[in-house]
Amino acid sequence: MESYEDKLELVASGRAIAVLPVGDLRSSLRPDLVTVPIEGAPPSRVVVVSRKGDPNPMIRSFRLAAKAVLTAPAA
């Protein structure tokens, strides 16, 4: 799957589910899908991966922003 819309199509067809972060407004793009809050679930791990030496300055900016706001798992 390349695009967000392709992924939503899989969900709409009943072949997949999606877990979105709270506040993700993209789920409102399709009137045939609804969101259901998941309560009591433990926080999920976030992993950021990029190609070594990627020249795109947005990659570096994103990594710095993610590092600034994400917390490490409890030891």
Buried (B, 14 or more C-beta within 10 A) or exposed (E): EEEEEEEBBEBEEEEEEBEEEEEEEEEEEEEEEEEEEEEEEEEEEEEEEEEEEEEEEEBEEEEEEEEEEEEEEEE
